[in-house]
């Protein structure tokens, strides 16, 4: 089977210093670009995170400080990687909750205005969890009947994710899925728009601090103003904006907050 693509899609995976989107850094990045004609372009490289790699993280991905001491920093490769992603949809395993938000932080630290608007996001983990609810290694065994060697290697995980998605398209081609409204759909199709709709959980930012309510308004998803529209908070308490901008929130969250603030100023 060949993916039905109208534009390229890049599957990627990150190995990092930890799991804090705001503070942690990339130590290895692997990206597999699939072109509409089926051509595959695989790029993998290690990155100097410019901060120490905690031992507990190194024990998982087997990358230690000395392994990346002479590698380029993300800032040195940011523009080239942004160019590689230009005009592409994005795919991966659990990328919505971790890889995309952390990648966005790395780009924004380098003044590269990475955004997910106008991209389809396909998360094989979301398909798997909604249809079977298991892990990456189990998914590889379940769908591809293979053992995942070198698990937690960015390249092995990236290639495995692509193979899993291909197998999922076969496995669920005629599989029904009942929505929370009780509607039966057939969401797993060889179509990036359909897969995006099924796997993408839309939030206003990437880390879930700002989400949409049922009316499509951006609302805070934490703290004393949880579920309160951001616009209302900024009007009622302008200092809340300054507090968040000075706080340890992800840069992408601050970017979205600023966008909302500027939009309100223009409408006033």
C-alpha positions as CSV (number, residue, x, y, z in Angstrom):
1,X,0.0,0.0,0.0
2,X,1.1,3.6,-0.7
3,X,-0.1,6.5,1.4
4,X,-2.6,8.7,-0.4
5,X,-0.9,12.0,-0.1
6,X,-1.6,15.4,-1.6
7,X,1.6,16.8,0.0
8,X,4.5,15.3,1.8
9,X,4.2,14.0,5.4
10,X,7.1,13.9,7.8
11,X,7.1,11.2,10.6
12,X,9.4,12.2,13.4
13,X,10.5,11.2,16.8
14,X,12.6,12.9,19.5
15,X,14.9,11.7,22.2
16,X,15.3,14.3,24.9
17,X,16.8,15.3,28.2
18,X,13.5,14.7,29.9
19,X,9.7,15.3,29.7
20,X,9.3,18.9,30.7
21,X,8.2,20.7,27.5
22,X,9.4,24.1,28.8
23,X,12.8,23.1,30.1
24,X,14.0,20.0,28.4
25,X,15.9,19.7,25.1
26,X,16.3,17.4,22.1
27,X,19.3,15.1,22.0
28,X,18.4,13.1,18.9
29,X,16.0,13.8,16.1
30,X,14.9,11.4,13.4
31,X,12.5,12.4,10.5
32,X,11.2,10.3,7.7
33,X,9.6,12.3,4.8
34,X,7.2,10.5,2.6
35,X,6.6,12.2,-0.7
36,X,3.4,11.9,-2.7
37,X,5.1,9.7,-5.2
38,X,6.2,7.3,-2.4
39,X,9.8,8.4,-2.2
40,X,11.2,8.1,1.4
41,X,13.8,10.5,2.8
42,X,15.2,9.6,6.2
43,X,17.3,12.0,8.3
44,X,18.7,11.2,11.7
45,X,21.1,13.3,13.8
46,X,22.2,13.7,17.4
47,X,22.0,17.2,18.9
48,X,24.0,18.9,21.7
49,X,21.2,20.0,24.1
50,X,23.5,22.5,25.8
51,X,22.4,21.2,29.2
52,X,23.4,18.0,31.0
53,X,21.4,14.8,30.1
54,X,20.1,13.3,33.3
55,X,21.2,9.7,33.9
56,X,17.6,8.5,34.1
57,X,17.0,9.8,30.6
58,X,20.3,8.4,29.3
59,X,19.4,4.9,30.7
60,X,16.3,5.0,28.5
61,X,17.7,6.2,25.1
62,X,21.4,5.3,25.7
63,X,22.6,8.7,24.8
64,X,25.1,10.3,27.2
65,X,26.7,13.8,27.5
66,X,29.9,12.6,25.8
67,X,27.9,11.2,22.9
68,X,26.6,14.6,21.9
69,X,29.4,16.9,23.1
70,X,30.7,17.5,19.5
71,X,27.2,17.5,17.9
72,X,25.5,20.7,16.5
73,X,23.0,22.5,18.7
74,X,19.4,22.7,17.7
75,X,20.0,26.4,16.9
76,X,22.6,25.4,14.3
77,X,20.2,23.0,12.5
78,X,16.9,24.8,13.2
79,X,16.6,26.7,9.9
80,X,17.5,23.6,7.8
81,X,15.0,21.4,9.6
82,X,12.3,24.0,9.3
83,X,13.0,24.1,5.6
84,X,12.7,20.2,5.6
85,X,9.3,20.5,7.2
86,X,8.1,23.3,5.0
87,X,4.8,22.4,3.2
88,X,4.5,19.1,5.0
89,X,2.0,17.4,7.2
90,X,3.3,15.8,10.4
91,X,3.0,12.3,11.8
92,X,4.4,10.3,14.6
93,X,3.6,8.3,17.7
94,X,2.3,10.4,20.7
95,X,3.5,13.5,18.9
96,X,0.4,15.6,20.0
97,X,1.2,15.4,23.7
98,X,5.0,15.6,23.6
99,X,7.1,15.7,20.4
100,X,5.3,18.6,18.6
101,X,5.0,20.8,21.7
102,X,8.7,20.3,22.6
103,X,9.8,20.8,19.0
104,X,7.8,24.0,18.9
105,X,9.6,25.2,22.0
106,X,13.0,24.5,20.4
107,X,12.1,26.4,17.3
108,X,10.8,29.4,19.1
109,X,14.0,29.6,21.3
110,X,15.8,30.0,17.9
111,X,13.4,32.6,16.7
112,X,12.0,30.2,14.1
113,X,8.2,30.8,13.9
114,X,7.1,27.2,13.8
115,X,3.4,26.7,13.7
116,X,1.0,23.8,13.1
117,X,-1.7,25.8,11.4
118,X,-2.6,24.5,7.9
119,X,-0.9,21.2,8.6
120,X,-2.6,17.8,9.0
121,X,-1.3,16.0,12.1
122,X,-1.5,12.2,12.1
123,X,-0.8,10.5,15.4
124,X,-0.6,6.7,15.1
125,X,-0.7,6.5,18.9
126,X,-4.2,8.1,18.9
127,X,-5.4,5.6,16.3
128,X,-3.9,2.8,18.3
129,X,-5.2,3.9,21.7
130,X,-8.7,4.6,20.5
131,X,-8.9,1.3,18.6
132,X,-6.7,-1.1,20.7
133,X,-5.2,0.9,23.6
134,X,-1.6,-0.4,23.9
135,X,2.1,0.8,23.6
136,X,4.5,1.3,20.7
137,X,6.3,-2.0,21.0
138,X,3.0,-3.8,21.4
139,X,1.6,-1.9,18.5
140,X,4.5,-3.0,16.3
141,X,4.0,-6.6,17.3
142,X,0.2,-6.4,17.0
143,X,0.1,-4.7,13.6
144,X,3.4,-5.8,11.9
145,X,4.0,-9.1,13.8
146,X,7.6,-8.0,14.4
147,X,9.7,-7.3,17.5
148,X,10.8,-3.6,17.9
149,X,14.6,-3.8,18.2
150,X,16.4,-0.7,19.5
151,X,13.2,0.7,21.1
152,X,13.8,4.3,22.3
153,X,16.1,4.9,19.5
154,X,14.7,7.8,17.5
155,X,15.3,6.2,14.2
156,X,13.9,2.8,15.1
157,X,10.8,4.4,16.7
158,X,10.2,6.7,13.7
159,X,10.4,3.9,11.1
160,X,8.3,1.6,13.2
161,X,5.6,4.3,13.5
162,X,5.4,4.7,9.7
163,X,5.1,0.9,9.3
164,X,2.4,0.8,12.1
165,X,0.3,3.4,10.3
166,X,0.6,1.5,7.0
167,X,-0.6,-1.6,8.8
168,X,-3.4,0.3,10.6
169,X,-4.8,1.5,7.2
170,X,-5.1,-2.1,6.1
171,X,-6.3,-3.4,9.5
172,X,-9.1,-0.8,10.0
173,X,-10.1,-0.2,6.4
174,X,-13.6,-1.3,7.0
175,X,-13.6,-1.1,10.9
176,X,-16.5,0.9,12.5
177,X,-15.9,3.3,15.3
178,X,-18.7,4.6,17.5
179,X,-18.3,8.2,18.6
180,X,-19.3,9.6,22.0
181,X,-22.5,10.8,20.3
182,X,-23.4,7.2,19.3
183,X,-22.6,7.8,15.6
184,X,-20.9,5.0,13.7
185,X,-18.1,6.2,11.5
186,X,-15.3,4.6,9.5
187,X,-12.4,7.0,10.4
188,X,-9.3,5.1,9.5
189,X,-8.9,5.9,5.8
190,X,-6.0,6.4,3.5
191,X,-6.6,10.1,3.6
192,X,-4.6,12.6,5.6
193,X,-7.7,14.8,6.2
194,X,-9.6,11.9,7.7
195,X,-6.7,10.7,9.8
196,X,-6.1,14.3,11.1
197,X,-9.7,14.6,12.1
198,X,-9.6,11.3,14.0
199,X,-6.2,11.7,15.7
200,X,-5.8,15.5,16.2
201,X,-7.0,16.9,19.6
202,X,-7.2,20.6,19.0
203,X,-6.1,22.9,21.7
204,X,-5.4,26.6,21.3
205,X,-1.8,26.1,22.3
206,X,0.1,22.9,22.2
207,X,0.4,22.0,25.9
208,X,-3.3,22.3,26.8
209,X,-3.0,25.4,29.0
210,X,-5.4,27.2,26.6
211,X,-8.2,25.1,25.0
212,X,-11.4,25.7,23.2
213,X,-14.9,25.5,24.8
214,X,-18.0,24.3,23.1
215,X,-18.5,27.7,21.6
216,X,-15.1,27.8,20.0
217,X,-13.7,30.4,22.5
218,X,-10.2,30.1,23.9
219,X,-10.4,29.4,27.6
220,X,-7.8,28.8,30.3
221,X,-7.4,25.1,31.3
222,X,-5.7,25.7,34.6
223,X,-5.6,27.8,37.7
224,X,-8.2,30.2,39.1
225,X,-9.5,31.1,35.7
226,X,-10.0,27.6,34.4
227,X,-12.8,27.4,31.8
228,X,-13.0,31.2,31.7
229,X,-12.5,32.8,28.2
230,X,-9.0,34.2,27.8
231,X,-10.4,37.4,26.3
232,X,-12.5,38.1,29.4
233,X,-9.6,37.5,31.8
234,X,-7.3,39.8,29.8
235,X,-9.9,42.6,29.9
236,X,-10.7,42.0,33.6
237,X,-7.2,41.5,34.8
238,X,-4.6,42.8,32.3
239,X,-1.7,41.9,34.7
240,X,-2.5,38.2,34.2
241,X,-0.9,38.5,30.8
242,X,2.3,39.9,32.3
243,X,2.3,37.2,35.0
244,X,2.1,34.4,32.4
245,X,4.7,36.0,30.1
246,X,7.1,36.1,33.0
247,X,6.2,32.7,34.3
248,X,7.6,29.3,33.3
249,X,5.0,28.6,30.7
250,X,5.9,27.1,27.3
251,X,6.9,29.7,24.7
252,X,4.1,28.5,22.3
253,X,1.6,29.1,25.0
254,X,2.9,32.7,25.4
255,X,2.8,33.1,21.6
256,X,-0.9,32.1,21.6
257,X,-1.7,34.3,24.5
258,X,0.0,37.3,22.8
259,X,-1.9,36.6,19.6
260,X,-5.2,36.7,21.5
261,X,-4.2,39.9,23.3
262,X,-3.2,41.6,20.1
263,X,-6.5,40.5,18.4
264,X,-8.5,42.0,21.3
265,X,-6.5,45.3,21.0
266,X,-7.2,45.5,17.3
267,X,-11.0,44.9,17.9
268,X,-11.2,47.5,20.7
